[in-house]
Amino acid sequence: MSESNEPKSGNPDLCATIFSGSVAMVGVCLTVIGLFKVVTSVKQVSTLGDDLLALDGLLFLVSALLSYWAMRHRGRKEMPQVEQMADYVFLAGLVLMVVVGALITYAVV
Protein backbone atom coordinates (compact mmCIF):
# COMPACT_ATOMS: atom_id res chain seq x y z
CA MET A 1 0.00 0.00 0.00
CA SER A 2 2.99 2.32 -0.14
CA GLU A 3 3.31 4.72 -3.00
CA SER A 4 6.27 4.44 -5.28
CA ASN A 5 8.63 7.40 -5.53
CA GLU A 6 9.18 6.70 -9.21
CA PRO A 7 7.87 9.41 -11.54
CA LYS A 8 4.71 8.55 -13.35
CA SER A 9 4.92 8.22 -17.10
CA GLY A 10 2.29 8.86 -19.72
CA ASN A 11 0.78 6.32 -22.06
CA PRO A 12 3.67 4.43 -23.74
CA ASP A 13 1.46 3.50 -26.68
CA LEU A 14 0.70 7.18 -27.33
CA CYS A 15 4.38 7.99 -27.92
CA ALA A 16 4.81 5.09 -30.31
CA THR A 17 1.64 6.04 -32.19
CA ILE A 18 2.65 9.70 -32.47
CA PHE A 19 6.15 8.71 -33.58
CA SER A 20 5.04 6.34 -36.32
CA GLY A 21 2.28 8.67 -37.48
CA SER A 22 4.60 11.69 -37.58
CA VAL A 23 7.29 9.86 -39.53
CA ALA A 24 4.70 8.70 -42.06
CA MET A 25 3.30 12.22 -42.39
CA VAL A 26 6.77 13.66 -43.05
CA GLY A 27 6.99 11.26 -45.98
CA VAL A 28 3.52 12.25 -47.16
CA CYS A 29 4.45 15.95 -47.02
CA LEU A 30 7.62 15.40 -49.04
CA THR A 31 5.75 13.32 -51.63
CA VAL A 32 2.96 15.87 -51.99
CA ILE A 33 5.49 18.72 -52.33
CA GLY A 34 7.05 16.90 -55.28
CA LEU A 35 3.68 16.16 -56.89
CA PHE A 36 2.50 19.70 -56.22
CA LYS A 37 5.56 21.15 -57.97
CA VAL A 38 4.80 19.06 -61.06
CA VAL A 39 1.13 20.09 -61.13
CA THR A 40 1.84 23.79 -60.57
CA SER A 41 4.45 23.87 -63.33
CA VAL A 42 2.04 22.24 -65.81
CA LYS A 43 -0.99 24.34 -64.82
CA GLN A 44 1.05 27.56 -64.50
CA VAL A 45 -0.43 28.43 -61.09
CA SER A 46 1.33 29.93 -58.11
CA THR A 47 0.37 29.27 -54.51
CA LEU A 48 1.79 29.02 -51.02
CA GLY A 49 0.83 25.35 -50.84
CA ASP A 50 4.33 23.95 -51.18
CA ASP A 51 5.73 26.35 -48.59
CA LEU A 52 2.97 25.43 -46.16
CA LEU A 53 3.60 21.74 -46.82
CA ALA A 54 7.27 22.25 -45.98
CA LEU A 55 6.23 23.91 -42.71
CA ASP A 56 3.83 21.05 -42.08
CA GLY A 57 6.63 18.55 -42.65
CA LEU A 58 8.72 20.40 -40.06
CA LEU A 59 5.84 20.25 -37.56
CA PHE A 60 5.58 16.50 -38.04
CA LEU A 61 9.36 16.17 -37.71
CA VAL A 62 9.31 18.08 -34.40
CA SER A 63 6.46 15.87 -33.21
CA ALA A 64 8.42 12.74 -34.14
CA LEU A 65 11.54 13.99 -32.36
CA LEU A 66 9.60 14.89 -29.21
CA SER A 67 7.87 11.52 -29.08
CA TYR A 68 11.15 9.70 -29.69
CA TRP A 69 12.77 11.70 -26.90
CA ALA A 70 9.90 10.82 -24.57
CA MET A 71 10.21 7.12 -25.43
CA ARG A 72 13.97 7.12 -24.86
CA HIS A 73 13.72 8.87 -21.48
CA ARG A 74 10.68 7.05 -20.13
CA GLY A 75 10.28 7.37 -16.38
CA ARG A 76 11.55 10.91 -15.90
CA LYS A 77 9.25 13.50 -14.35
CA GLU A 78 9.13 15.82 -17.35
CA MET A 79 8.30 13.16 -19.94
CA PRO A 80 4.49 13.42 -19.67
CA GLN A 81 4.85 17.11 -20.61
CA VAL A 82 7.07 16.19 -23.56
CA GLU A 83 4.51 13.61 -24.67
CA GLN A 84 1.79 16.24 -24.44
CA MET A 85 3.88 18.68 -26.50
CA ALA A 86 4.41 15.99 -29.14
CA ASP A 87 0.66 15.37 -29.18
CA TYR A 88 -0.17 19.08 -29.61
CA VAL A 89 2.42 19.57 -32.35
CA PHE A 90 1.10 16.49 -34.16
CA LEU A 91 -2.47 17.83 -33.99
CA ALA A 92 -1.30 21.23 -35.26
CA GLY A 93 0.35 19.44 -38.19
CA LEU A 94 -2.86 17.60 -38.97
CA VAL A 95 -4.89 20.82 -38.91
CA LEU A 96 -2.37 22.53 -41.19
CA MET A 97 -2.50 19.53 -43.52
CA VAL A 98 -6.26 19.99 -43.92
CA VAL A 99 -5.81 23.72 -44.58
CA VAL A 100 -3.15 23.00 -47.19
CA GLY A 101 -5.37 20.39 -48.80
CA ALA A 102 -8.16 22.95 -49.16
CA LEU A 103 -5.71 25.54 -50.50
CA ILE A 104 -4.31 23.11 -53.07
CA THR A 105 -7.81 22.07 -54.13
CA TYR A 106 -8.89 25.62 -54.83
CA ALA A 107 -5.58 26.66 -56.44
CA VAL A 108 -5.40 23.75 -58.90
CA VAL A 109 -9.08 23.54 -59.87
N, C-alpha and C positions, 0 to 999 in steps of 0.2 A: 504494500500500500504506500510505499514511499515514492515520491516523484523523482524522476531522473533529472540530473543536472545537465544532460545533453541538450543542445539547442534543437528545437523542433524544425523539421524541414517541411517544405511544401510537398505537393503531389509529384512523385518522381516520374509518373507517366506524362504529366503535363509538359515537363521539360523536354522529354524525348519527342513528344508530339509536335511541340513548337519548333524544335530543332529540325526534324525531318520535313515539316511543312515549309519552314523558312528556306531551307536549302532548295527544295523543289521550286519554290516561288522565285528564287533568284534565277534559276534556270529558265523558268517561264518568262520572266522579264527580259532576259538576254535574248531569248528566241523571238519574242514579240518585237523587240527593238529592231532586230535584223529584218524581220518580215515587214515591219512598218516602214523601214527605210526603202525597201523595194517598192512597196505600194505608193509611197509618197513621191518617189522619183518617176514612176510611170504616170501617175495621175496629176503630177505637177501641182500638188497642194503643199502648203506649209502649215505646220501646227506645232504646239508645244508637247505633243504626245510622247515623242521619244525622250525628251528631257525629263518629263514627269515619270516615265517608265524607268529611267536611270535612277532617279531619286527613290522610286519605289523599290528598285533592286537593292539600293543601299539600306533602306529601312529593313528589308527582309534579312540582309546580311547582318545588320546590328542585332536584330532579333535572334538570329542563329548563334551569333557569338555570345550574347548574353545567356541564352539557354545552355549552350555548351559550357560556359563558365560555371553556371549554377550546377550542372551535372557533375563537373569535375571537383567542385568544392562542396559537395553535399555534406550537410551536418553543421555548417557554420551558421552563426546567428543571422547574418545579413542575406543569406541565400534566398529566403522567401521573398524579400524585396527585389532581388535580382530577377527571380522568376516572374514576379508581377510586372517588372519593367519589360521583360522579354515579351510577356503576354500583351501588354499595351502597345508596344512597338509593332508587334505582329498584326494586331487589330487595325492600327493606323495604316499599315501597309495594305491590308485587305480593302479598307475604305478607299484609299488612294487608287488601288487597282480598279475598283468599280468606277471611280470618277474618270480615270484615264480611258477605260473601256467606252464610256459614254462619249468622251471627247473624240476618240478615234472614230466611233460610229458616225458622229455628225460631221467630222472633217472629211471622211473618205466618201460618204454617200452623196 
